[in-house]
């Protein structure tokens, strides 16, 4: 079993969905967790309550990942509160699906790229400066970056920049034994635009045909499993890699 006792983890966008699942998992493994949100304070506090009720440690910090000043405050608060920074998961993002690339406006581009590209890039870069030697940086990308899909041009493109940065940071931070990796989830029930899917709806019917393993779409816990592995000692010699979490599907 992974043991994260004594480690401090920051998970951006962890009020709900995949980020929440990762925050809860890390806390259950002994880490002190910084729960981050941009606008959904109520769910962020519910996530913290669940951690504390289970005997874990954590705090909630409001910060917009697209704001460099907010990111500085997020990391400073984490270190001031818990004394170190050992694991950072760049998860915050905006999701857009079903939109042909030829219909994307400049306003939509700027809004999505502000969080998914700029925000993720600087989350990783700022974390790289502050993370302890032997630490872990993890980027939550999208399986659409390795398997193109119609209607995902804006979203997929916005998730590509940080995925490339991961490979470069892995080389630059390797001498400090800091690993840098990407998790690429597929369409995930209970997260992003699929937060409110229900059993038997189109999401489940589609995924039953696409996923060889289980005949279902992804869950936040599937991605948390991958994030647990990459944060733990077993992945100490794994860096610069992308792990697709898609139930055996190509996309």
Protein Blocks (a to p, Z undefined) as FASTA:
>chain_A
ZZfehiacddehilgcjllmmmmmmmmnopacddddfklmmlmmmmmmmmmmnopacddd
dddfklmklmmmmmmmmmmmnopafbdcdfbccddehiafklpcfklmmmmmmmmmmmmm
mmmmmmmmmpcghiacdddddfklmoccehilmmmmmmmmmmmmmmmmmmmmmmnopacd
dddddddehiajllmgcehiaklmmmmmmmmghpaacdfklmmmmmmmmmmmklmmgghi
acddeehpaZZ
